[in-house]
Amino acid sequence: MAEEDKQRLAAEAAAARKLADDEARAQQEAKQAEEQKKQEAEAQKAAEEAAELERKAREAKSRLVPFSPLTPRSADEEAKEQEMEQLALQEQIEAKRRQQLVAHTKLVKLKTQNKLKIDDDRRADRDEKIAARFESRKTADIAMAASYQGALSDGDEDDLSTSSEEKEDSEDDYSSSEDDDFDITDCLDNFQQIARLGAKFSRHAGKRIHKKPQLRTVKVSFSEDGKPVTLSWGAGSRAIKMKDIWYISWGHCTPTFLARKDKLEPMKCFSIVGHSEKQVLDLEAYTKRDAKIWVKGLRKLINQTDKKGDELADMNLQRLMQYAKKQEQAKQQLKSKQLRVVKLQQDLFVMTVEAVYKELEEQKIWRIDNNVRKQFNAEIMYENVLKQDIAWRKWQWFVREQITNYLRENNMVRSNGASNGGRTPGRYNDDDDQKSPQEEDEVTLFLGHYKLKKYDSQLRDAGLESLSDLKSLDADSILSIAKEVSMATLHENKFVGACRELQTGKYPPKEIKDASKVDKWLEHYNLLKYSSLLKKNGLMRLEDIYNLNDEQEMAALATEVSMGVLHKKKFIAACQEFKVKYKSSKMKRQSSKSNNSDKKPSLKKTDSEGCLLM
């Protein structure tokens, strides 16, 4: 009885304090409302006065009469008087406007203060309610503990149950002595509101016990008529319909919790299980009380008793264990399959590296020793490919570029043209049929122009070193050479025709002549190594240099082909010098044509039909 009196007195005191606080708050709100009305009235009055003054000013301005000679005062005096009146009226209007602005500012400030005050009061009221509920719960727990001790001392076991519902479930494992530690009757009555607001739980998944659980907010959504619709634990697909929930288990009743049974308390763990093996949500509450509230509350929402839920959990455990075992086996199979794919990928890369080395050695212009192979072995190159995320289609190009760049930087390129079948060393592409003119000698260019490049090595073995060897041959000798290298019939005819065009001067064609001029011009300035890239970027003829408008375009072209700083300056200077001399030569030719003279330009020309050299 003493405890009940204390509780009653405490409740009365709390009610009295709340009533006093409400009265004080009401008085303060009334005072603030009165002050706000006063400020609004002052602002309205100032606005009306300003409008009245403006109206008077407009009337005075309309009554002004123009100056007449019959007016006794002078025009200057009349104008000054009118100007003074206008200024006085304008000052009054400005003063009223300032007064109106000040009143409006005070009103806005007062409204802001009132709003902040209301927010603070609401926050304080909410904190007070939370504290009151906490004290009430604490008092109820103390009272329950006292009654529990009294029941033990009196030997009355019937007082241990807290509600009729718990009496019906007295045979359940989790509703015996543990349930009696907490009084959750009020919480179960209000569980619909609790489930709508949600609560935070730790979600466990998988059998890796060292994996950190995820913090999830679990909540239930309801329809307009109050029926539960969906239980969600995050955004997107993290939800399950309430009609798809089979049962709610409490304790270690799933493979996930059984794998962690040594680390987690069973009374804090519960699982939401659907009709499919995939629909299992394993949650861990912060306290046993929270777990008990949600287990019994969710079971109540799906109309399931504690006994029925425990029976379904025991019956379905073996099924869940078999599904988890199958999932683990599928993961292992996938992992082993991925390892096999990785091994095949590594083997393919090793074969690619070996093919690149074989191709470079067949070209006979690269000095490849054991140090190069050790520095660019398959294992090291494979790591670089993975880091740079190079697609497998570009492996050969990547490996070749890395090795050849290193060989060029360290001067490991043979300068003897004979070792390369008469070719001059330069930059090589992966496809021999796509090599640019400066990378091929005149024989290769000749055969490539007539689609006979496949007989290049056989003709060289037969003694063909330059085009001059073909110019002095007759038709029978040319046909004999074609048969000697085993050319097909159509290729024989094409080879004979090509040699005839060479002897008559139809070869080389204009595009090869233009390419040769560009190569000789670049070679004069030691820029021949950029020939291929320059031609890919449009520099096919020397006349294209004259079409460059300014130094910025020259610099842009040099940047596109990745020229160094010194080479870029040299290239720009060469282009500018060429443009000056080409313009001078062009003007002289036009002048000589107009004068019908045969004067030759003073510029020096090469043997390649007027290639200008500086």
C-alpha positions as CSV (number, residue, x, y, z in Angstrom):
1,M,0.0,0.0,0.0
2,A,2.9,2.3,0.7
3,E,4.2,1.9,-2.8
4,E,0.7,2.6,-4.2
5,D,0.4,5.8,-2.2
6,K,3.9,6.9,-3.4
7,Q,2.9,6.3,-6.9
8,R,-0.4,8.1,-6.5
9,L,1.3,11.2,-4.9
10,A,3.9,11.3,-7.6
11,A,1.3,11.1,-10.3
12,E,-0.7,14.0,-8.6
13,A,2.4,16.1,-8.3
14,A,3.3,15.5,-12.0
15,A,-0.2,16.5,-13.0
16,A,-0.1,19.7,-10.9
17,R,3.3,20.6,-12.4
18,K,1.9,20.0,-15.9
19,L,-1.2,22.1,-15.2
20,A,1.0,25.0,-13.9
21,D,3.2,24.8,-16.9
22,D,0.3,24.8,-19.3
23,E,-1.2,27.9,-17.6
24,A,2.2,29.8,-17.7
25,R,2.6,28.8,-21.4
26,A,-0.9,30.0,-22.2
27,Q,-0.3,33.4,-20.5
28,Q,2.9,33.8,-22.4
29,E,1.3,32.9,-25.7
30,A,-1.5,35.4,-25.1
31,K,1.0,38.1,-24.3
32,Q,3.0,37.4,-27.4
33,A,-0.2,37.4,-29.5
34,E,-1.2,40.8,-28.1
35,E,2.3,42.2,-28.8
36,Q,2.1,40.8,-32.3
37,K,-1.3,42.5,-33.0
38,K,0.2,45.8,-31.7
39,Q,3.1,45.6,-34.1
40,E,0.8,44.7,-37.0
41,A,-1.4,47.7,-36.1
42,E,1.6,50.0,-36.1
43,A,2.8,48.7,-39.4
44,Q,-0.7,49.1,-40.9
45,K,-0.9,52.7,-39.6
46,A,2.5,53.7,-41.0
47,A,1.5,52.2,-44.4
48,E,-1.8,54.2,-44.3
49,E,0.0,57.4,-43.4
50,A,2.6,56.9,-46.2
51,A,-0.2,56.3,-48.7
52,E,-2.1,59.5,-47.5
53,L,1.1,61.6,-47.9
54,E,1.6,60.2,-51.4
55,R,-2.0,61.1,-52.2
56,K,-1.6,64.6,-50.9
57,A,1.6,65.0,-53.0
58,R,-0.2,63.9,-56.1
59,E,-3.0,66.4,-55.4
60,A,-0.6,69.3,-54.7
61,K,1.2,68.5,-58.0
62,S,-2.0,68.5,-59.9
63,R,-3.0,71.9,-58.5
64,L,0.1,73.6,-59.6
65,V,-0.6,76.4,-62.2
66,P,1.8,77.6,-64.8
67,F,3.5,81.0,-64.3
68,S,1.4,84.0,-65.5
69,P,2.6,87.6,-66.0
70,L,-0.4,88.7,-63.8
71,T,1.0,86.8,-60.8
72,P,2.4,89.3,-58.4
73,R,5.4,87.1,-57.5
74,S,8.3,86.3,-59.7
75,A,8.6,83.0,-61.6
76,D,11.8,82.1,-59.7
77,E,10.1,82.6,-56.3
78,E,7.0,80.6,-57.4
79,A,9.2,77.7,-58.7
80,K,11.3,77.7,-55.5
81,E,8.3,77.6,-53.3
82,Q,6.8,74.7,-55.2
83,E,10.1,72.9,-55.1
84,M,10.3,73.3,-51.3
85,E,6.8,72.0,-50.9
86,Q,7.7,69.0,-53.0
87,L,10.9,68.3,-51.0
88,A,9.0,68.6,-47.7
89,L,6.4,66.2,-48.9
90,Q,9.0,63.8,-50.2
91,E,10.8,63.8,-46.8
92,Q,7.6,63.1,-45.0
93,I,6.9,60.2,-47.3
94,E,10.4,58.8,-46.8
95,A,10.1,59.1,-43.0
96,K,6.8,57.2,-43.1
97,R,8.3,54.5,-45.3
98,R,11.2,54.1,-42.9
99,Q,8.8,53.9,-40.0
100,Q,6.8,51.3,-41.9
101,L,10.0,49.3,-42.6
102,V,11.1,49.4,-39.0
103,A,7.6,48.2,-37.9
104,H,7.6,45.4,-40.5
105,T,11.1,44.3,-39.4
106,K,10.0,44.2,-35.7
107,L,7.0,42.1,-36.7
108,V,9.1,39.6,-38.7
109,K,11.5,39.3,-35.8
110,L,8.7,38.8,-33.3
111,K,7.1,36.1,-35.5
112,T,10.5,34.3,-35.8
113,Q,11.0,34.5,-32.0
114,N,7.5,33.1,-31.4
115,K,8.1,30.2,-33.8
116,L,11.4,29.4,-32.2
117,K,9.8,29.6,-28.8
118,I,7.0,27.2,-29.9
119,D,9.6,24.7,-31.2
120,D,11.5,24.9,-28.0
121,D,8.3,24.3,-26.0
122,R,7.4,21.3,-28.1
123,R,10.8,19.9,-27.8
124,A,10.8,20.4,-24.0
125,D,7.3,18.9,-23.8
126,R,8.4,15.8,-25.8
127,D,11.5,15.3,-23.6
128,E,9.4,15.7,-20.5
129,K,6.9,13.0,-21.8
130,I,9.8,10.7,-22.6
131,A,11.3,11.2,-19.1
132,A,7.8,10.6,-17.5
133,R,7.3,7.4,-19.5
134,F,10.8,6.2,-18.5
135,E,10.1,6.9,-14.8
136,S,6.7,5.2,-15.1
137,R,8.3,2.1,-16.7
138,K,11.0,2.1,-14.0
139,T,8.4,2.4,-11.2
140,A,6.4,-0.4,-12.8
141,D,9.5,-2.7,-13.0
142,I,10.3,-2.0,-9.4
143,A,6.7,-2.8,-8.4
144,M,6.8,-6.0,-10.5
145,A,10.0,-7.1,-8.8
146,A,8.5,-6.4,-5.4
147,S,5.4,-8.4,-6.2
148,Y,7.5,-11.2,-7.6
149,Q,9.5,-11.4,-4.4
150,G,6.3,-11.3,-2.4
151,A,4.8,-14.1,-4.5
152,L,7.9,-16.2,-4.0
153,S,7.7,-15.7,-0.3
154,D,4.0,-16.6,-0.1
155,G,4.4,-19.6,-2.4
156,D,1.6,-18.4,-4.7
157,E,2.5,-19.4,-8.2
158,D,-0.7,-18.0,-9.8
159,D,0.5,-14.4,-9.3
160,L,3.5,-14.9,-11.6
161,S,1.4,-14.6,-14.8
162,T,0.9,-11.1,-16.0
163,S,-2.1,-11.6,-18.3
164,S,-4.6,-14.1,-19.4
165,E,-2.8,-14.5,-22.7
166,E,0.4,-15.6,-21.0
167,K,-1.6,-18.1,-18.9
168,E,-2.7,-19.8,-22.1
169,D,0.9,-20.0,-23.3
170,S,2.4,-21.3,-20.0
171,E,3.6,-24.5,-21.7
172,D,5.8,-22.6,-24.2
173,D,9.6,-22.6,-23.7
174,Y,9.9,-18.8,-23.8
175,S,6.8,-17.9,-21.8
176,S,7.7,-19.6,-18.5
177,S,10.0,-17.9,-16.2
178,E,11.7,-15.6,-18.7
179,D,8.5,-14.0,-19.9
180,D,7.5,-13.1,-16.3
181,D,10.6,-10.9,-16.0
182,F,8.9,-8.2,-18.2
183,D,5.4,-6.8,-18.3
184,I,4.7,-6.2,-22.0
185,T,0.9,-6.1,-21.8
186,D,0.7,-2.4,-22.6
187,C,3.3,-2.8,-25.3
188,L,1.4,-5.6,-27.0
189,D,-1.8,-3.5,-26.8
190,N,0.0,-0.6,-28.6
191,F,2.2,-2.9,-30.9
192,Q,0.5,-1.6,-34.0
193,Q,1.8,1.9,-33.3
194,I,5.3,0.5,-32.3
195,A,5.5,-1.6,-35.5
196,R,4.4,1.4,-37.7
197,L,7.2,3.6,-36.2
198,G,9.8,0.7,-36.4
199,A,12.8,-0.3,-34.3
200,K,16.5,-0.9,-35.0
201,F,17.9,-4.5,-35.0
202,S,21.2,-6.1,-36.0
203,R,20.7,-8.3,-39.1
204,H,22.9,-11.4,-39.4
205,A,23.4,-13.3,-42.6
206,G,25.6,-16.1,-43.8
207,K,27.7,-18.5,-41.9
208,R,30.8,-16.3,-41.5
209,I,30.6,-15.6,-37.8
210,H,33.2,-12.9,-37.9
211,K,31.2,-10.9,-40.4
212,K,29.9,-7.7,-38.8
213,P,26.0,-7.5,-38.6
214,Q,24.1,-4.8,-40.4
215,L,22.0,-2.3,-38.5
216,R,18.5,-2.3,-40.0
217,T,15.2,-0.5,-39.1
218,V,12.4,-2.9,-39.2
219,K,8.9,-1.6,-39.5
220,V,5.4,-2.7,-40.6
221,S,3.1,-0.8,-43.0
222,F,-0.6,-1.0,-42.5
223,S,-3.6,-0.4,-44.8
224,E,-6.3,2.2,-44.3
225,D,-8.4,-0.3,-42.3
226,G,-5.5,-1.1,-40.0
227,K,-4.5,-4.5,-41.5
228,P,-0.8,-5.2,-41.7
229,V,0.5,-5.3,-45.3
230,T,4.3,-5.3,-45.6
231,L,7.3,-5.8,-43.2
232,S,10.4,-3.9,-44.4
233,W,13.9,-3.7,-43.2
234,G,15.4,-1.1,-45.7
235,A,14.8,0.4,-49.1
236,G,14.2,-1.4,-52.4
237,S,13.5,-5.1,-52.3
238,R,14.2,-5.5,-48.6
239,A,10.6,-6.2,-47.7
240,I,8.2,-9.1,-47.4
241,K,4.4,-9.2,-47.5
242,M,2.8,-10.1,-44.2
243,K,0.7,-12.8,-46.0
244,D,4.0,-14.5,-47.1
245,I,5.3,-14.8,-43.5
246,W,5.0,-18.5,-42.4
247,Y,6.1,-18.2,-38.8
248,I,8.1,-16.2,-36.3
249,S,10.8,-18.2,-34.4
250,W,12.4,-17.1,-31.2
251,G,16.0,-18.3,-30.4
252,H,18.6,-20.1,-32.4
253,C,16.2,-21.8,-35.0
254,T,18.0,-21.0,-38.3
255,P,21.4,-22.0,-39.8
256,T,22.6,-18.4,-39.4
257,F,22.0,-18.3,-35.6
258,L,23.1,-21.9,-35.1
259,A,26.5,-20.9,-36.5
260,R,26.7,-18.1,-33.9
261,K,25.2,-19.9,-31.0
262,D,28.3,-19.4,-28.9
263,K,28.4,-15.7,-29.4
264,L,24.7,-14.6,-29.3
265,E,22.1,-14.9,-26.6
266,P,19.1,-16.9,-27.8
267,M,16.6,-14.7,-26.0
268,K,17.7,-11.7,-28.1
269,C,17.5,-13.5,-31.4
270,F,14.4,-14.0,-33.5
271,S,13.8,-14.9,-37.2
272,I,11.1,-14.0,-39.6
273,V,10.6,-17.0,-42.0
274,G,8.6,-17.0,-45.2
275,H,7.3,-19.9,-47.2
276,S,10.4,-20.0,-49.4
277,E,13.8,-21.1,-48.1
278,K,15.2,-17.8,-49.4
279,Q,12.8,-15.7,-47.2
280,V,14.6,-15.8,-43.9
281,L,15.3,-12.6,-41.9
282,D,17.6,-13.2,-38.8
283,L,17.5,-10.3,-36.3
284,E,19.1,-9.6,-33.0
285,A,17.5,-7.1,-30.6
286,Y,19.4,-4.9,-28.1
287,T,17.6,-6.4,-25.1
288,K,15.5,-9.5,-24.3
289,R,12.5,-7.2,-23.7
290,D,12.6,-5.8,-27.2
291,A,12.9,-9.3,-28.7
292,K,10.0,-10.5,-26.7
293,I,7.8,-7.6,-27.7
294,W,8.4,-8.0,-31.4
295,V,8.1,-11.8,-31.4
296,K,4.8,-11.8,-29.6
297,G,3.6,-8.7,-31.5
298,L,4.4,-10.1,-34.9
299,R,2.8,-13.4,-34.1
300,K,-0.3,-11.5,-33.0
301,L,-0.3,-9.6,-36.3
302,I,-0.2,-12.9,-38.4
303,N,-2.7,-14.6,-35.9
304,Q,-0.2,-17.2,-34.7
305,T,0.2,-18.5,-31.2
306,D,3.5,-19.1,-29.5
307,K,3.0,-22.8,-29.5
308,K,2.3,-22.9,-33.2
309,G,5.3,-20.7,-34.0
310,D,7.7,-22.9,-32.0
311,E,6.4,-26.1,-33.6
312,L,6.8,-24.7,-37.1
313,A,10.4,-23.5,-36.3
314,D,11.4,-27.1,-35.1
315,M,9.8,-28.7,-38.1
316,N,11.4,-26.4,-40.7
317,L,14.9,-26.3,-39.2
318,Q,16.1,-29.4,-41.1
319,R,14.8,-28.0,-44.4
320,L,16.6,-24.7,-43.8
321,M,19.9,-26.6,-43.0
322,Q,19.7,-28.6,-46.2
323,Y,19.1,-25.4,-48.2
324,A,22.1,-23.7,-46.5
325,K,24.3,-26.7,-47.3
326,K,23.2,-26.5,-51.0
327,Q,24.0,-22.8,-51.1
328,E,27.4,-23.4,-49.7
329,Q,28.2,-26.2,-52.2
330,A,27.0,-23.9,-55.1
331,K,29.4,-21.1,-53.8
332,Q,32.3,-23.6,-53.7
333,Q,31.5,-24.7,-57.3
334,L,31.3,-21.2,-58.5
335,K,34.6,-20.3,-56.8
336,S,36.4,-23.3,-58.3
337,K,34.9,-22.4,-61.7
338,Q,36.2,-18.9,-61.4
339,L,39.7,-20.2,-60.4
340,R,39.7,-22.4,-63.6
341,V,38.8,-19.4,-65.7
342,V,41.6,-17.3,-64.1
343,K,44.1,-20.2,-64.8
344,L,43.0,-20.3,-68.4
345,Q,43.3,-16.6,-68.7
346,Q,46.8,-16.7,-67.3
347,D,47.8,-19.4,-69.7
348,L,46.4,-17.4,-72.6
349,F,48.5,-14.4,-71.5
350,V,51.7,-16.5,-71.3
351,M,51.0,-17.7,-74.9
352,T,50.5,-14.1,-76.0
353,V,53.8,-12.9,-74.5
354,E,55.6,-15.8,-76.2
355,A,54.0,-15.0,-79.5
356,V,55.1,-11.3,-79.2
357,Y,58.7,-12.3,-78.5
358,K,58.7,-14.7,-81.4
359,E,57.4,-12.1,-83.8
360,L,60.0,-9.5,-82.6
361,E,62.8,-12.0,-83.0
362,E,61.7,-12.8,-86.6
363,Q,61.9,-9.2,-87.5
364,K,65.7,-9.3,-86.7
365,I,66.0,-5.7,-85.8
366,W,65.6,-6.0,-82.0
367,R,68.3,-7.1,-79.6
368,I,66.4,-9.2,-77.1
369,D,68.5,-10.8,-74.4
370,N,67.7,-12.6,-71.1
371,N,67.6,-9.3,-69.2
372,V,64.7,-8.1,-71.4
373,R,62.9,-11.4,-71.0
374,K,63.4,-11.3,-67.3
375,Q,62.1,-7.7,-67.0
376,F,59.1,-8.3,-69.2
377,N,58.2,-11.8,-68.3
378,A,54.6,-13.1,-68.3
379,E,54.1,-12.9,-64.6
380,I,55.1,-9.2,-64.2
381,M,53.2,-8.2,-67.4
382,Y,50.1,-10.0,-66.2
383,E,50.0,-7.9,-63.0
384,N,50.3,-4.7,-65.1
385,V,47.5,-5.8,-67.3
386,L,45.2,-6.4,-64.3
387,K,46.1,-3.1,-62.7
388,Q,45.5,-1.1,-65.9
389,D,42.4,-3.2,-66.8
390,I,43.5,-4.0,-70.3
391,A,41.0,-6.0,-72.4
392,W,42.2,-9.3,-73.6
393,R,41.9,-8.2,-77.2
394,K,44.5,-5.6,-76.6
395,W,47.0,-7.8,-74.7
396,Q,49.3,-8.4,-77.8
397,W,49.4,-4.7,-78.6
398,F,50.1,-3.7,-75.0
399,V,52.9,-6.3,-74.5
400,R,54.5,-5.3,-77.8
401,E,54.3,-1.6,-77.1
402,Q,55.9,-2.1,-73.6
403,I,58.8,-4.2,-74.9
404,T,59.6,-2.1,-78.1
405,N,59.4,1.2,-76.2
406,Y,62.0,-0.2,-73.7
407,L,64.2,-1.4,-76.6
408,R,64.1,2.0,-78.4
409,E,64.8,3.9,-75.2
410,N,67.9,1.7,-74.5
411,N,69.2,1.8,-78.1
412,M,68.6,-1.9,-78.6
413,V,67.7,-1.6,-82.2
414,R,70.0,-2.9,-84.9
415,S,71.0,-0.2,-87.4
416,N,71.9,-2.7,-90.2
417,G,69.2,-2.5,-92.8
418,A,70.2,-5.9,-94.3
419,S,69.2,-7.7,-91.1
420,N,65.7,-6.5,-91.8
421,G,65.5,-7.5,-95.4
422,G,66.6,-4.1,-96.7
423,R,64.2,-2.2,-94.4
424,T,65.1,0.9,-92.4
425,P,64.5,0.6,-88.7
426,G,61.5,2.6,-87.4
427,R,58.2,2.1,-85.7
428,Y,56.4,-1.1,-86.5
429,N,52.7,-1.8,-86.3
430,D,51.2,-5.1,-85.5
431,D,49.9,-5.6,-89.1
432,D,52.6,-5.7,-91.7
433,D,50.2,-4.9,-94.5
434,Q,49.4,-1.6,-92.7
435,K,53.0,-0.3,-92.5
436,S,53.5,3.3,-93.6
437,P,55.9,4.2,-96.5
438,Q,58.8,5.4,-94.4
439,E,58.9,2.0,-92.6
440,E,59.4,0.1,-95.9
441,D,62.0,0.2,-98.6
442,E,61.2,0.9,-102.2
443,V,60.9,-2.8,-103.1
444,T,58.3,-3.4,-100.4
445,L,56.4,-0.3,-101.5
446,F,56.5,-1.4,-105.0
447,L,55.1,-4.9,-104.3
448,G,52.6,-3.5,-101.8
449,H,51.2,-1.1,-104.4
450,Y,50.5,-4.0,-106.8
451,K,49.2,-6.4,-104.1
452,L,52.2,-8.7,-104.5
453,K,53.7,-8.2,-101.0
454,K,53.4,-11.9,-100.2
455,Y,56.3,-12.6,-102.5
456,D,58.6,-10.1,-100.8
457,S,60.9,-12.6,-99.1
458,Q,61.0,-15.0,-102.1
459,L,62.0,-12.2,-104.4
460,R,64.8,-11.0,-102.1
461,D,66.1,-14.6,-101.8
462,A,66.2,-14.6,-105.6
463,G,68.5,-11.5,-105.5
464,L,66.1,-8.5,-105.8
465,E,67.7,-5.7,-103.7
466,S,66.3,-2.6,-105.4
467,L,64.0,-1.4,-108.2
468,S,67.0,-0.7,-110.4
469,D,67.4,-4.5,-110.7
470,L,64.0,-4.7,-112.4
471,K,64.4,-1.7,-114.7
472,S,67.1,-3.4,-116.8
473,L,65.3,-6.7,-117.3
474,D,63.4,-7.7,-120.4
475,A,60.0,-9.4,-120.5
476,D,61.3,-13.0,-120.6
477,S,63.6,-12.4,-117.6
478,I,60.8,-10.9,-115.6
479,L,58.6,-13.9,-116.4
480,S,61.4,-16.3,-115.4
481,I,61.7,-14.6,-112.0
482,A,58.0,-14.8,-111.4
483,K,58.1,-18.6,-112.1
484,E,61.2,-18.9,-110.0
485,V,59.3,-17.6,-106.9
486,S,56.3,-19.8,-107.7
487,M,53.8,-17.0,-108.5
488,A,50.3,-17.8,-109.4
489,T,49.2,-17.2,-113.0
490,L,47.3,-14.0,-112.3
491,H,50.1,-12.8,-110.1
492,E,52.7,-13.5,-112.9
493,N,50.7,-11.2,-115.3
494,K,50.4,-8.6,-112.6
495,F,54.1,-8.7,-111.8
496,V,55.0,-8.4,-115.5
497,G,52.7,-5.4,-115.9
498,A,54.1,-3.8,-112.8
499,C,57.6,-4.1,-114.1
500,R,56.5,-2.6,-117.4
501,E,55.0,0.4,-115.7
502,L,58.2,0.8,-113.7
503,Q,60.3,0.8,-116.8
504,T,58.0,3.2,-118.6
505,G,57.9,5.7,-115.7
506,K,54.2,5.2,-114.7
507,Y,55.5,4.1,-111.3
508,P,55.6,5.6,-108.7
509,P,52.2,7.1,-108.6
510,K,51.5,10.6,-107.2
511,E,50.6,9.5,-103.6
512,I,53.8,7.7,-103.2
513,K,55.8,10.6,-104.6
514,D,54.1,13.0,-102.2
515,A,54.8,10.6,-99.3
516,S,58.4,10.4,-100.3
517,K,58.7,14.2,-100.4
518,V,57.3,14.4,-96.8
519,D,59.7,11.7,-95.6
520,K,62.7,13.5,-97.1
521,W,61.6,16.8,-95.7
522,L,61.2,15.3,-92.2
523,E,64.5,13.4,-92.6
524,H,66.3,16.7,-93.3
525,Y,65.2,17.9,-89.8
526,N,65.7,14.6,-88.0
527,L,62.0,14.2,-87.5
528,L,61.5,11.1,-89.6
529,K,60.3,9.0,-86.7
530,Y,57.1,11.0,-86.5
531,S,56.3,10.4,-90.2
532,S,53.7,7.7,-89.6
533,L,51.8,9.6,-87.0
534,L,51.9,12.9,-89.0
535,K,50.4,11.1,-92.1
536,K,47.7,9.5,-89.9
537,N,46.8,13.1,-88.8
538,G,46.5,14.4,-92.4
539,L,50.0,15.5,-93.4
540,M,50.1,13.6,-96.7
541,R,51.7,16.3,-98.9
542,L,54.1,19.2,-98.3
543,E,51.4,21.5,-99.5
544,D,49.4,20.6,-96.4
545,I,52.0,22.5,-94.3
546,Y,51.2,25.7,-96.3
547,N,47.5,25.2,-95.3
548,L,48.3,25.5,-91.6
549,N,47.1,28.9,-90.6
550,D,49.3,29.9,-87.6
551,E,51.7,28.6,-85.1
552,Q,49.0,27.3,-82.8
553,E,47.8,24.8,-85.4
554,M,51.4,23.7,-86.0
555,A,51.8,23.2,-82.2
556,A,48.5,21.3,-82.0
557,L,49.6,19.0,-84.8
558,A,52.9,18.4,-83.0
559,T,51.1,17.6,-79.8
560,E,48.8,15.2,-81.5
561,V,51.8,13.1,-82.6
562,S,53.3,13.3,-79.1
563,M,56.4,15.3,-80.0
564,G,58.9,16.3,-77.3
565,V,59.5,19.9,-76.4
566,L,62.7,20.3,-78.6
567,H,61.2,18.3,-81.5
568,K,58.0,20.5,-81.3
569,K,60.1,23.7,-81.5
570,K,62.1,22.3,-84.4
571,F,58.9,21.2,-86.2
572,I,57.3,24.6,-85.9
573,A,60.4,26.4,-87.1
574,A,60.6,24.1,-90.1
575,C,57.0,24.6,-91.0
576,Q,57.3,28.4,-90.8
577,E,60.4,28.4,-92.9
578,F,58.8,26.1,-95.5
579,K,55.7,28.4,-95.7
580,V,57.9,31.5,-96.3
581,K,59.9,29.8,-99.1
582,Y,56.9,28.1,-100.6
583,K,55.0,31.4,-100.8
584,S,58.0,33.1,-102.3
585,S,58.4,30.3,-104.9
586,K,54.7,30.5,-105.7
587,M,54.7,34.2,-106.3
588,K,57.8,34.0,-108.5
589,R,56.1,31.3,-110.7
590,Q,53.0,33.4,-111.1
591,S,55.2,36.4,-112.0
592,S,57.1,34.4,-114.6
593,K,53.9,33.1,-116.1
594,S,52.5,36.6,-116.5
595,N,55.7,37.8,-118.1
596,N,55.9,34.7,-120.3
597,S,59.5,34.1,-119.2
598,D,61.3,30.8,-118.3
599,K,63.0,32.0,-115.2
600,K,63.4,29.3,-112.6
601,P,62.8,29.9,-108.9
602,S,65.9,30.6,-106.9
603,L,65.0,27.9,-104.3
604,K,67.0,24.7,-104.3
605,K,65.0,21.6,-105.3
606,T,65.7,18.0,-104.8
607,D,65.6,15.1,-107.3
608,S,62.1,14.2,-106.1
609,E,60.3,16.6,-108.4
610,G,60.7,19.9,-106.4
611,C,60.8,18.8,-102.8
612,L,61.8,22.0,-101.0
613,L,64.7,21.6,-98.7
614,M,65.7,24.5,-96.3
